[in-house]
C-alpha cells in the first residue's frame, strides 16, 4: 500500500497516479485517510463483463467523454454505442435551442439547393 498526502497530490498528481498502477494509494488529509486511489487496470476491474460499456455510458451521459471516445472505451462501433445509449434514454446529440435553429436553417438551405 502506498500513501500520499493531499498537498503531494496537488503538487504532483501524476506520481500518485503512477503509484495507483502498482498498488492501492491512500490519500491522507492531515493525519487521517481521506480517499483511496486504485488503478482500474491493475485491479482487473475493466475486464469484468459489462464494466466497460457501463463505465463508458456513465462517462458519456455525464458529458465527460465524447460519443466516439465512449464507444472506443466500450469496445463498440460508434453506431452500436449510439443505439445502446439511445435505448437507455440518453440523448446522443445535445443541442440548445440556438444550435437547433442553426441546424434547421442549414438543412432548409441544403434542401432548397437540391
ABEGO torsion letter per residue (X at the ends): XBBBBAAAAAABAAAAAAAAAABBBBBBBEABBABBBBBAAAAGAAABBGAAAAAAAAAAAAGABBAAAAAAAAGBBAAAAAAAAAAAGBBABBBBAAAAAAAAAAAAAAAAAX
